[in-house]
Amino acid sequence: MKDKVKEIFSNIFKKGNELLTKNLTPGKKVYTEKLIYINGVEYRTWDKTKSKLATAIYNDIKKVPLKKGSKVLYLGASTGTTVSHVSDIVEKDGIVYAVEFAARVLKNIIDVAEKRKNIVPILADARKPEDYYWVENVDIVYCDVAQPDQTKLAINNANYFNAKYIMIAIKSQSIDVTKNPDEIYKQEINLLKERKFKIIDWVKLDPYEKDHCFIIAEKM
């Protein structure tokens, strides 16, 4: 049936054309998502226009390594929209270390973390993992940092915290505005390969995020 809830990745669901995660904090929203109840379970809709990971899933990325119990280092946490859905996916047994450089923006993450105990807000520069050395080893580094060296800093963090996977949203315009986006994507994929990461899958995020792609890579 079209309306049936289907689990498409671990703890990530689809109902019709809507992407959903089970709400870790029933009755509470994080942004403008809808709360819907199906068979006694409360889900949050996951807006593809507000989350690059949601866009990647809508654009048919083949694997999402997040699951219940995952330990995630999230670089570029911003206001916490995607962080909150990652929090839903990893559940209470998992943890999301949410790194954000801007103190003003981090206040939003702190508000979200007050209700979601599996989120740890960190005010820090993702280029300096030694500043948050106390973070435990993680399974996944998720990177959404619009900087020219974003792939390099994702790799550095993955190596520092022994992560098996990197999930990275590439904004080509932040890397080099003079190059074609496809050229940038190839360049960043090659960098990951050079640093001994195998590309599991990658997709472009157009038309929802212009000149962006999303890459899933695994440490070899």
N, CA, C and O of each residue as an XYZ file, in Angstrom:
880
protein
N       0.848     -1.208      0.000
C       0.000      0.000      0.000
C       0.875      1.247      0.000
O       1.968      1.263      0.566
N       0.373      2.275     -0.641
C       1.134      3.519     -0.763
C       1.423      4.149      0.593
O       2.495      4.711      0.817
N       0.414      4.041      1.526
C       0.594      4.713      2.808
C       1.339      3.914      3.831
O       1.602      4.418      4.922
N       1.694      2.679      3.527
C       2.353      1.834      4.513
C       3.719      2.404      4.886
O       4.460      2.895      4.034
N       4.035      2.326      6.189
C       5.345      2.776      6.653
C       6.369      1.695      6.323
O       6.208      0.534      6.701
N       7.406      2.084      5.624
C       8.454      1.147      5.209
C       9.787      1.625      5.760
O      10.126      2.801      5.631
N      10.547      0.723      6.375
C      11.887      1.058      6.869
C      12.866      0.916      5.708
O      13.125     -0.194      5.244
N      13.411      2.039      5.237
C      14.285      2.004      4.060
C      15.761      1.906      4.425
O      16.559      1.360      3.664
N      16.118      2.434      5.583
C      17.428      2.227      6.196
C      17.169      2.020      7.682
O      16.034      2.172      8.136
N      18.197      1.678      8.443
C      17.996      1.451      9.863
C      17.406      2.688     10.544
O      18.022      3.754     10.563
N      16.190      2.527     11.107
C      15.486      3.602     11.819
C      15.162      4.814     10.940
O      14.937      5.906     11.462
N      15.136      4.641      9.627
C      14.697      5.682      8.694
C      13.544      5.096      7.881
O      13.662      4.017      7.302
N      12.434      5.823      7.850
C      11.201      5.261      7.310
C      10.622      6.160      6.212
O      10.934      7.346      6.105
N       9.768      5.534      5.409
C       9.057      6.285      4.387
C       7.591      5.900      4.409
O       7.245      4.727      4.550
N       6.734      6.898      4.268
C       5.292      6.677      4.123
C       4.850      7.489      2.918
O       4.817      8.718      2.973
N       4.511      6.809      1.828
C       4.247      7.533      0.593
C       5.507      8.233      0.148
O       6.529      7.587     -0.087
N       5.450      9.548      0.029
C       6.626     10.325     -0.376
C       7.268     11.057      0.804
O       8.165     11.880      0.617
N       6.804     10.751      2.021
C       7.342     11.434      3.201
C       8.401     10.583      3.884
O       8.213      9.386      4.102
N       9.504     11.212      4.215
C      10.571     10.575      4.975
C      10.291     10.810      6.454
O       9.861     11.895      6.847
N      10.538      9.785      7.275
C      10.184      9.864      8.693
C      11.280      9.284      9.575
O      12.026      8.398      9.159
N      11.365      9.799     10.805
C      12.125      9.141     11.870
C      11.218      9.057     13.093
O      10.356      9.911     13.301
N      11.426      8.009     13.903
C      10.654      7.884     15.146
C      11.094      8.969     16.114
O      12.287      9.186     16.322
N      10.130      9.637     16.694
C      10.438     10.768     17.576
C      11.002     10.285     18.911
O      10.319      9.598     19.670
N      12.249     10.650     19.190
C      12.891     10.290     20.453
C      12.227     10.996     21.637
O      12.252     10.495     22.761
N      11.633     12.162     21.375
C      10.978     12.952     22.428
C       9.516     13.181     22.034
O       9.170     14.256     21.545
N       8.667     12.188     22.239
C       7.268     12.286     21.797
C       6.580     13.567     22.253
O       6.712     14.005     23.396
N       5.838     14.151     21.307
C       5.093     15.379     21.578
C       5.882     16.649     21.349
O       5.319     17.743     21.391
N       7.179     16.525     21.106
C       8.023     17.711     20.943
C       8.592     17.795     19.523
O       9.077     16.808     18.971
N       8.519     18.997     18.951
C       9.108     19.284     17.648
C      10.465     19.949     17.835
O      10.777     20.447     18.916
N      11.277     19.954     16.762
C      12.559     20.654     16.772
C      12.510     21.857     15.833
O      13.080     22.905     16.138
N      11.832     21.712     14.689
C      11.705     22.830     13.746
C      10.260     22.871     13.268
O       9.348     22.910     14.093
N      10.026     22.863     11.962
C       8.649     22.970     11.450
C       8.099     21.622     10.999
O       7.113     21.570     10.264
N       8.725     20.539     11.430
C       8.271     19.208     11.015
C       6.885     18.895     11.566
O       6.433     19.501     12.538
N       6.225     17.943     10.931
C       4.934     17.455     11.417
C       5.159     16.229     12.294
O       6.088     15.454     12.066
N       4.311     16.060     13.288
C       4.304     14.849     14.102
C       3.116     14.015     13.654
O       1.984     14.497     13.628
N       3.377     12.758     13.300
C       2.277     11.899     12.856
C       2.324     10.578     13.628
O       3.395     10.087     13.984
N       1.132     10.013     13.879
C       1.014      8.791     14.660
C       0.563      7.661     13.748
O      -0.434      7.778     13.036
N       1.314      6.564     13.781
C       0.980      5.406     12.971
C       1.146      4.163     13.843
O       2.237      3.881     14.339
N       0.061      3.430     14.019
C       0.091      2.205     14.835
C       0.711      2.435     16.210
O       1.508      1.632     16.695
N       0.327      3.543     16.818
C       0.775      3.836     18.174
C       2.181      4.400     18.288
O       2.673      4.604     19.398
N       2.839      4.657     17.157
C       4.197      5.202     17.155
C       4.175      6.629     16.613
O       3.529      6.905     15.602
N       4.887      7.537     17.293
C       4.972      8.916     16.814
C       6.220      9.089     15.946
O       7.336      8.766     16.354
N       5.997      9.605     14.745
C       7.084      9.878     13.809
C       7.187     11.378     13.559
O       6.216     12.117     13.725
N       8.390     11.818     13.153
C       8.604     13.198     12.700
C       8.877     13.176     11.204
O       9.676     12.370     10.726
N       8.219     14.053     10.468
C       8.533     14.167      9.048
C       9.904     14.821      8.909
O      10.289     15.666      9.717
N      10.631     14.415      7.873
C      12.006     14.865      7.663
C      12.043     15.622      6.350
O      11.958     15.026      5.277
N      12.170     16.942      6.440
C      12.028     17.836      5.292
C      13.298     17.837      4.433
O      14.371     18.223      4.896
N      13.162     17.404      3.190
C      14.328     17.324      2.301
C      14.872     18.699      1.926
O      16.008     18.799      1.463
N      14.097     19.751      2.114
C      14.582     21.098      1.797
C      15.342     21.724      2.968
O      15.901     22.813      2.840
N      15.358     21.025      4.115
C      16.022     21.568      5.306
C      17.153     20.673      5.809
O      17.770     20.972      6.831
N      17.429     19.582      5.101
C      18.434     18.635      5.558
C      19.106     17.984      4.353
O      18.440     17.368      3.521
N      20.420     18.124      4.263
C      21.144     17.549      3.123
C      21.127     16.021      3.156
O      21.112     15.378      2.106
N      21.129     15.442      4.346
C      21.040     13.989      4.419
C      19.678     13.514      3.916
O      19.596     12.526      3.186
N      18.623     14.203      4.298
C      17.297     13.851      3.783
C      17.270     13.966      2.260
O      16.709     13.110      1.576
N      17.877     15.024      1.738
C      17.953     15.190      0.281
C      18.685     14.025     -0.357
O      18.237     13.498     -1.376
N      19.807     13.612      0.224
C      20.577     12.487     -0.318
C      19.730     11.217     -0.351
O      19.807     10.440     -1.303
N      18.926     11.009      0.682
C      18.061      9.826      0.728
C      16.979      9.927     -0.348
O      16.701      8.946     -1.037
N      16.375     11.090     -0.496
C      15.382     11.297     -1.560
C      16.002     11.095     -2.943
O      15.337     10.642     -3.874
N      17.280     11.438     -3.059
C      17.967     11.293     -4.345
C      18.629      9.923     -4.510
O      19.495      9.728     -5.363
N      18.194      8.985     -3.671
C      18.524      7.559     -3.827
C      19.952      7.174     -3.466
O      20.556      6.336     -4.134
N      20.496      7.781     -2.413
C      21.774      7.274     -1.897
C      21.557      5.806     -1.497
O      20.494      5.451     -0.986
N      22.558      4.965     -1.728
C      22.354      3.519     -1.575
C      22.614      2.990     -0.168
O      22.163      1.895      0.168
N      23.319      3.732      0.644
C      23.605      3.258      1.998
C      23.663      4.416      2.968
O      24.207      5.473      2.646
N      23.105      4.228      4.160
C      23.240      5.175      5.273
C      23.722      4.362      6.465
O      22.960      3.547      6.985
N      24.965      4.552      6.921
C      25.530      3.703      7.968
C      25.012      3.974      9.376
O      25.349      3.232     10.298
N      24.211      5.006      9.568
C      23.641      5.301     10.884
C      22.711      4.171     11.318
O      22.024      3.565     10.496
N      22.700      3.900     12.621
C      21.785      2.887     13.158
C      21.656      3.082     14.665
O      22.363      3.896     15.259
N      20.761      2.340     15.265
C      20.600      2.380     16.716
C      21.939      2.092     17.389
O      22.607      1.110     17.065
N      22.327      2.960     18.333
C      23.560      2.766     19.083
C      24.794      3.396     18.457
O      25.866      3.377     19.064
N      24.667      3.962     17.242
C      25.828      4.591     16.595
C      26.348      5.764     17.420
O      25.584      6.514     18.027
N      27.689      5.898     17.420
C      28.340      7.065     18.010
C      28.791      7.952     16.856
O      29.566      7.530     15.998
N      28.293      9.190     16.849
C      28.474     10.075     15.702
C      29.149     11.375     16.129
O      28.750     12.005     17.108
N      30.178     11.763     15.379
C      30.775     13.087     15.533
C      30.244     13.929     14.389
O      30.580     13.690     13.229
N      29.422     14.908     14.707
C      28.738     15.724     13.702
C      29.423     17.089     13.623
O      29.339     17.882     14.561
N      30.096     17.361     12.512
C      30.833     18.611     12.317
C      29.984     19.586     11.510
O      29.548     19.273     10.402
N      29.755     20.763     12.072
C      28.907     21.749     11.406
C      27.453     21.538     11.759
O      26.597     21.437     10.880
N      27.175     21.471     13.055
C      25.845     21.088     13.534
C      24.759     22.110     13.229
O      23.576     21.771     13.201
N      25.153     23.359     13.000
C      24.218     24.445     12.663
C      23.111     24.528     13.734
O      23.404     24.453     14.927
N      21.851     24.680     13.314
C      20.773     24.875     14.288
C      20.199     23.571     14.814
O      19.356     23.581     15.711
N      20.652     22.439     14.259
C      20.270     21.157     14.842
C      19.173     20.392     14.130
O      18.694     19.386     14.652
N      18.759     20.841     12.948
C      17.686     20.141     12.233
C      18.082     18.700     11.919
O      17.417     17.763     12.362
N      19.168     18.516     11.155
C      19.598     17.163     10.819
C      20.116     16.433     12.047
O      19.895     15.231     12.195
N      20.799     17.145     12.925
C      21.280     16.538     14.172
C      20.128     15.856     14.916
O      20.291     14.759     15.450
N      18.981     16.504     14.946
C      17.844     15.946     15.688
C      17.344     14.646     15.064
O      16.927     13.736     15.781
N      17.382     14.551     13.747
C      16.959     13.305     13.096
C      18.003     12.213     13.294
O      17.655     11.042     13.446
N      19.286     12.590     13.292
C      20.343     11.623     13.615
C      20.144     11.127     15.046
O      20.332      9.944     15.328
N      19.766     12.027     15.941
C      19.454     11.672     17.325
C      18.320     10.649     17.388
O      18.388      9.696     18.163
N      17.283     10.842     16.581
C      16.191      9.860     16.505
C      16.720      8.495     16.062
O      16.370      7.465     16.639
N      17.572      8.501     15.027
C      18.043      7.255     14.416
C      18.912      6.453     15.386
O      18.741      5.240     15.508
N      19.842      7.118     16.076
C      20.763      6.381     16.960
C      20.109      6.007     18.285
O      20.606      5.145     19.009
N      19.006      6.651     18.593
C      18.219      6.379     19.801
C      19.023      6.623     21.084
O      20.118      7.184     21.053
N      18.457      6.190     22.200
C      19.075      6.472     23.505
C      20.387      5.730     23.709
O      21.222      6.143     24.514
N      20.568      4.635     22.979
C      21.810      3.866     23.107
C      22.971      4.501     22.349
O      24.127      4.147     22.580
N      22.671      5.447     21.436
C      23.696      6.133     20.657
C      23.989      7.516     21.209
O      23.420      7.939     22.216
N      24.899      8.218     20.521
C      25.243      9.573     20.962
C      25.685     10.390     19.751
O      26.293      9.869     18.816
N      25.365     11.679     19.793
C      25.761     12.596     18.724
C      26.551     13.739     19.349
O      25.999     14.555     20.089
N      27.839     13.792     19.049
C      28.681     14.913     19.478
C      28.558     15.995     18.404
O      29.062     15.846     17.291
N      27.881     17.077     18.759
C      27.506     18.106     17.786
C      28.455     19.298     17.872
O      28.350     20.120     18.782
N      29.386     19.384     16.913
C      30.405     20.433     16.907
C      29.939     21.609     16.061
O      29.544     21.440     14.908
N      29.988     22.799     16.642
C      29.600     24.019     15.920
C      30.555     25.149     16.315
O      30.894     25.314     17.487
N      30.977     25.914     15.321
C      31.968     26.978     15.527
C      31.345     28.273     16.047
O      31.987     29.013     16.792
N      30.091     28.552     15.657
C      29.437     29.821     16.000
C      28.667     29.696     17.315
O      27.728     28.907     17.419
N      29.066     30.468     18.303
C      28.436     30.395     19.625
C      26.947     30.722     19.565
O      26.139     30.102     20.257
N      26.590     31.698     18.734
C      25.179     32.101     18.628
C      24.321     30.944     18.112
O      23.212     30.715     18.594
N      24.851     30.224     17.129
C      24.126     29.095     16.545
C      24.066     27.928     17.524
O      23.062     27.220     17.596
N      25.151     27.730     18.280
C      25.203     26.611     19.213
C      24.097     26.685     20.262
O      23.679     25.658     20.795
N      23.625     27.889     20.558
C      22.533     28.033     21.531
C      21.318     27.215     21.114
O      20.620     26.658     21.962
N      21.062     27.141     19.803
C      19.940     26.338     19.320
C      20.162     24.858     19.613
O      19.245     24.145     20.021
N      21.408     24.408     19.395
C      21.742     23.013     19.670
C      21.587     22.704     21.158
O      21.111     21.632     21.533
N      21.989     23.646     21.991
C      21.867     23.452     23.442
C      20.400     23.289     23.826
O      20.063     22.447     24.658
N      19.538     24.087     23.224
C      18.100     23.973     23.491
C      17.576     22.591     23.091
O      16.797     21.973     23.816
N      18.021     22.120     21.919
C      17.601     20.795     21.454
C      18.142     19.714     22.384
O      17.437     18.761     22.716
N      19.404     19.868     22.803
C      20.060     18.861     23.642
C      19.444     18.777     25.038
O      19.538     17.738     25.692
N      18.823     19.847     25.494
C      18.174     19.803     26.806
C      17.045     18.775     26.838
O      16.745     18.194     27.881
N      16.423     18.561     25.670
C      15.322     17.589     25.573
C      15.811     16.239     25.056
O      15.181     15.207     25.286
N      16.954     16.264     24.349
C      17.483     15.033     23.746
C      18.838     14.737     24.386
O      19.855     15.327     24.023
N      18.830     13.842     25.315
C      20.026     13.605     26.137
C      21.136     12.876     25.382
O      22.237     12.718     25.910
N      20.866     12.434     24.163
C      21.925     11.771     23.395
C      22.681     12.741     22.484
O      23.461     12.309     21.635
N      22.456     14.045     22.652
C      23.190     15.076     21.916
C      24.114     15.826     22.879
O      23.691     16.291     23.938
N      25.394     15.930     22.481
C      26.371     16.675     23.293
C      26.867     17.864     22.475
O      27.661     17.677     21.552
N      26.421     19.084     22.788
C      26.871     20.263     22.045
C      28.325     20.598     22.366
O      28.742     20.537     23.523
N      29.097     20.955     21.328
C      30.507     21.305     21.508
C      30.815     22.569     20.720
O      30.650     22.596     19.500
N      31.255     23.603     21.399
C      31.686     24.827     20.733
C      33.161     24.669     20.371
O      34.018     24.692     21.254
N      33.466     24.509     19.083
C      34.846     24.251     18.683
C      35.002     24.438     17.180
O      34.025     24.501     16.435
N      36.255     24.525     16.758
C      36.626     24.587     15.352
C      36.930     23.162     14.893
O      37.813     22.506     15.446
N      36.205     22.685     13.889
C      36.367     21.299     13.418
C      37.750     21.029     12.831
O      38.125     19.875     12.622
N      38.508     22.094     12.567
C      39.883     21.901     12.099
C      40.814     21.480     13.234
O      41.952     21.081     12.991
N      40.333     21.568     14.463
C      41.196     21.293     15.618
C      40.571     20.218     16.522
O      40.095     20.527     17.615
N      40.574     18.969     16.068
C      39.972     17.911     16.892
C      40.654     17.749     18.247
O      40.068     17.212     19.187
N      41.902     18.219     18.337
C      42.586     18.126     19.628
C      41.907     18.993     20.693
O      42.119     18.780     21.887
N      41.087     19.974     20.271
C      40.378     20.813     21.235
C      39.196     20.081     21.880
O      38.702     20.503     22.926
N      38.751     19.006     21.270
C      37.694     18.184     21.879
C      38.174     16.727     21.938
O      37.445     15.785     21.629
N      39.429     16.600     22.348
C      40.113     15.305     22.435
C      39.383     14.306     23.330
O      39.522     13.094     23.171
N      38.596     14.841     24.281
C      37.917     14.009     25.272
C      36.753     13.205     24.688
O      36.235     12.298     25.341
N      36.343     13.534     23.464
C      35.283     12.765     22.805
C      35.783     11.332     22.600
O      36.931     11.120     22.208
N      34.930     10.369     22.861
C      35.302      8.964     22.677
C      35.461      8.635     21.189
O      35.062      9.424     20.332
N      36.037      7.484     20.885
C      36.071      7.020     19.506
C      34.646      6.867     18.977
O      33.749      6.438     19.704
N      34.446      7.215     17.725
C      33.106      7.206     17.142
C      33.046      6.244     15.963
O      34.073      5.813     15.437
N      31.824      5.917     15.559
C      31.606      5.058     14.396
C      31.601      5.857     13.100
O      32.057      5.390     12.056
N      31.068      7.084     13.194
C      30.809      7.881     11.991
C      31.197      9.334     12.230
O      30.898      9.900     13.281
N      31.860      9.929     11.252
C      32.030     11.383     11.212
C      31.107     11.918     10.126
O      31.207     11.542      8.958
N      30.214     12.800     10.536
C      29.287     13.459      9.617
C      29.772     14.897      9.463
O      29.951     15.600     10.458
N      29.983     15.337      8.236
C      30.571     16.666      8.022
C      29.717     17.514      7.080
O      29.480     17.144      5.930
N      29.264     18.646      7.587
C      28.551     19.628      6.773
C      29.130     21.004      7.103
O      28.458     21.870      7.664
N      30.390     21.172      6.737
C      31.135     22.398      7.024
C      31.487     23.058      5.690
O      32.305     22.530      4.937
N      30.889     24.183      5.398
C      31.097     24.831      4.097
C      32.430     25.578      4.076
O      32.472     26.805      4.158
N      33.508     24.817      3.965
C      34.865     25.371      3.952
C      35.662     24.735      2.810
O      35.355     23.616      2.400
N      36.674     25.424      2.293
C      37.474     24.857      1.194
C      38.142     23.533      1.542
O      38.355     22.691      0.669
N      38.474     23.348      2.825
C      39.185     22.135      3.239
C      38.270     21.141      3.957
O      38.733     20.359      4.787
N      36.968     21.170      3.638
C      36.010     20.383      4.409
C      36.281     18.876      4.343
O      36.112     18.183      5.346
N      36.696     18.361      3.191
C      36.975     16.927      3.090
C      38.196     16.557      3.918
O      38.210     15.529      4.595
N      39.211     17.394      3.859
C      40.426     17.145      4.638
C      40.127     17.140      6.133
O      40.621     16.275      6.856
N      39.325     18.092      6.607
C      39.057     18.130      8.046
C      38.172     16.962      8.473
O      38.282     16.477      9.599
N      37.284     16.507      7.566
C      36.485     15.316      7.871
C      37.383     14.096      8.020
O      37.208     13.298      8.941
N      38.346     13.951      7.112
C      39.297     12.843      7.172
C      40.138     12.916      8.452
O      40.348     11.902      9.117
N      40.616     14.113      8.794
C      41.433     14.282      9.999
C      40.661     13.881     11.252
O      41.203     13.226     12.142
N      39.393     14.281     11.313
C      38.559     13.921     12.462
C      38.278     12.426     12.495
O      38.270     11.814     13.563
N      38.048     11.839     11.330
C      37.789     10.400     11.266
C      39.004      9.611     11.748
O      38.866      8.615     12.458
N      40.185     10.061     11.358
C      41.409      9.385     11.800
C      41.663      9.605     13.293
O      42.097      8.696     14.001
N      41.389     10.809     13.753
C      41.633     11.147     15.165
C      40.743     10.319     16.085
O      41.184      9.873     17.144
N      39.473     10.110     15.674
C      38.510      9.417     16.527
C      38.167      8.014     16.016
O      37.156      7.428     16.402
N      39.038      7.488     15.132
C      38.928      6.093     14.666
C      37.560      5.745     14.076
O      37.033      4.659     14.319
N      36.997      6.656     13.314
C      35.692      6.407     12.705
C      35.813      5.470     11.508
O      36.775      5.541     10.743
N      34.840      4.607     11.361
C      34.805      3.693     10.219
C      34.240      4.380      8.978
O      34.660      4.102      7.854
N      33.280      5.282      9.199
C      32.588      5.919      8.073
C      32.712      7.434      8.108
O      32.807      8.041      9.175
N      32.709      8.033      6.926
C      32.543      9.475      6.756
C      31.288      9.707      5.936
O      31.076      9.066      4.907
N      30.457     10.630      6.401
C      29.303     11.118      5.635
C      29.534     12.609      5.444
O      29.634     13.356      6.418
N      29.619     13.045      4.185
C      30.011     14.437      3.966
C      29.158     15.105      2.891
O      28.951     14.563      1.805
N      28.674     16.295      3.228
C      27.943     17.130      2.267
C      28.931     18.116      1.657
O      29.461     18.982      2.353
N      29.176     17.984      0.366
C      30.131     18.839     -0.338
C      29.409     20.024     -0.976
O      28.504     19.838     -1.789
N      29.809     21.238     -0.607
C      29.309     22.442     -1.255
C      30.402     22.938     -2.197
O      31.397     23.514     -1.756
N      30.211     22.714     -3.488
C      31.285     22.986     -4.453
C      31.700     24.449     -4.469
O      32.876     24.760     -4.658
N      30.742     25.346     -4.271
C      31.038     26.777     -4.323
C      31.935     27.219     -3.171
O      32.634     28.226     -3.280
N      31.920     26.483     -2.083
C      32.797     26.815     -0.945
C      34.229     26.362     -1.187
O      35.160     26.853     -0.548
N      34.402     25.424     -2.110
C      35.735     24.888     -2.397
C      36.423     25.672     -3.498
O      37.585     26.053     -3.358
N      35.709     25.919     -4.605
C      36.291     26.686     -5.717
C      35.176     27.129     -6.647
O      34.600     26.313     -7.366
N      34.872     28.420     -6.634
C      33.778     28.948     -7.456
C      34.120     28.961     -8.947
O      33.229     29.106     -9.783
N      35.396     28.811     -9.283
C      35.807     28.891    -10.690
C      35.694     27.548    -11.407
O      35.780     27.493    -12.634
N      35.500     26.465    -10.650
C      35.451     25.141    -11.262
C      34.022     24.630    -11.402
O      33.133     25.025    -10.648
N      33.815     23.757    -12.366
C      32.540     23.083    -12.532
C      32.291     22.185    -11.312
O      33.213     21.510    -10.855
N      31.070     22.166    -10.781
C      30.790     21.336     -9.606
C      31.196     19.874     -9.774
O      31.706     19.263     -8.836
N      30.975     19.310    -10.957
C      31.348     17.913    -11.182
C      32.853     17.693    -11.015
O      33.292     16.642    -10.548
N      33.619     18.687    -11.398
C      35.068     18.615    -11.244
C      35.448     18.603     -9.760
O      36.340     17.870     -9.335
N      34.747     19.434     -8.989
C      34.978     19.488     -7.541
C      34.624     18.150     -6.896
O      35.386     17.632     -6.080
N      33.481     17.595     -7.257
C      33.063     16.319     -6.666
C      34.119     15.237     -6.922
O      34.479     14.480     -6.020
N      34.600     15.179     -8.148
C      35.620     14.194     -8.505
C      36.898     14.409     -7.691
O      37.529     13.456     -7.234
N      37.265     15.683     -7.520
C      38.468     16.039     -6.756
C      38.353     15.573     -5.304
O      39.296     15.002     -4.758
N      37.196     15.815     -4.680
C      37.012     15.447     -3.267
C      36.902     13.929     -3.101
O      37.383     13.379     -2.110
N      36.285     13.262     -4.048
C      36.214     11.799     -4.025
C      37.616     11.207     -4.137
O      37.955     10.259     -3.429
N      38.414     11.761     -5.013
C      39.794     11.286     -5.175
C      40.620     11.503     -3.910
O      41.461     10.676     -3.559
N      40.371     12.629     -3.226
C      41.079     12.893     -1.973
C      40.741     11.822     -0.934
O      41.623     11.325     -0.236
N      39.468     11.477     -0.840
C      39.060     10.421      0.090
C      39.748      9.098     -0.257
O      40.231      8.390      0.627
N      39.786      8.780     -1.529
C      40.429      7.535     -1.965
C      41.923      7.539     -1.633
O      42.479      6.537     -1.183
N      42.559      8.693     -1.866
C      44.000      8.816     -1.569
C      44.277      8.595     -0.089
O      45.322      8.066      0.289
N      43.323      9.009      0.744
C      43.490      8.863      2.193
C      42.917      7.540      2.707
O      42.638      7.398      3.898
N      42.746      6.576      1.800
C      42.361      5.209      2.156
C      40.918      5.084      2.621
O      40.612      4.318      3.535
N      40.035      5.845      1.982
C      38.606      5.670      2.193
C      37.966      5.171      0.902
O      38.206      5.708     -0.179
N      37.145      4.131      1.042
C      36.431      3.564     -0.097
C      35.098      4.287     -0.253
O      34.384      4.473      0.732
N      34.751      4.697     -1.461
C      33.479      5.368     -1.698
C      32.367      4.333     -1.776
O      32.348      3.494     -2.677
N      31.447      4.398     -0.834
C      30.298      3.490     -0.815
C      29.262      3.945     -1.835
O      28.747      3.144     -2.614
N      28.964      5.241     -1.819
C      28.034      5.829     -2.787
C      28.113      7.348     -2.672
O      28.561      7.885     -1.659
N      27.671      8.025     -3.722
C      27.542      9.472     -3.652
C      26.440      9.897     -4.610
O      26.206      9.250     -5.631
N      25.759     11.002     -4.267
C      24.689     11.532     -5.113
C      24.768     13.056     -5.143
O      25.229     13.686     -4.191
N      24.314     13.634     -6.247
C      24.141     15.081     -6.313
C      22.861     15.450     -5.569
O      21.924     14.655     -5.500
N      22.826     16.652     -5.017
C      21.676     17.081     -4.219
C      20.754     18.045     -4.963
O      19.787     18.545     -4.389
N      21.047     18.306     -6.236
C      20.131     19.112     -7.042
C      18.805     18.354     -7.188
O      18.815     17.123     -7.197
N      17.670     19.047     -7.301
C      17.530     20.505     -7.343
C      17.338     21.143     -5.966
O      17.185     22.361     -5.866
N      17.343     20.331     -4.901
C      17.029     20.862     -3.570
C      18.181     21.671     -2.986
O      17.965     22.680     -2.315
N      19.408     21.220     -3.246
C      20.618     21.943     -2.820
C      21.502     22.097     -4.046
O      22.176     21.152     -4.455
N      21.499     23.275     -4.627
C      22.232     23.505     -5.873
C      23.750     23.392     -5.658
O      24.296     23.900     -4.678
N      24.407     22.718     -6.595
C      25.880     22.581     -6.593
C      26.409     21.900     -5.331
O      27.483     22.235     -4.832
N      25.642     20.946     -4.830
C      26.053     20.128     -3.687
C      26.048     18.652     -4.084
O      25.321     18.237     -4.986
N      26.874     17.873     -3.388
C      26.739     16.420     -3.454
C      26.906     15.853     -2.050
O      27.348     16.547     -1.134
N      26.546     14.586     -1.897
C      26.654     13.921     -0.600
C      27.400     12.613     -0.818
O      27.054     11.835     -1.707
N      28.428     12.372     -0.002
C      29.298     11.211     -0.164
C      29.283     10.352      1.105
O      29.354     10.872      2.218
N      29.191      9.039      0.923
C      29.377      8.086      2.012
C      30.659      7.319      1.724
O      30.796      6.722      0.655
N      31.600      7.327      2.668
C      32.876      6.645      2.472
C      33.198      5.788      3.693
O      32.790      6.087      4.815
N      33.945      4.708      3.437
C      34.289      3.759      4.504
C      35.806      3.600      4.571
O      36.476      3.471      3.547
N      36.327      3.612      5.780
C      37.772      3.438      5.969
C      38.208      2.041      5.531
O      37.613      1.039      5.928
N      39.241      1.988      4.719
C      39.733      0.697      4.230
C      40.747      0.101      5.220
O      41.275     -0.985      4.983
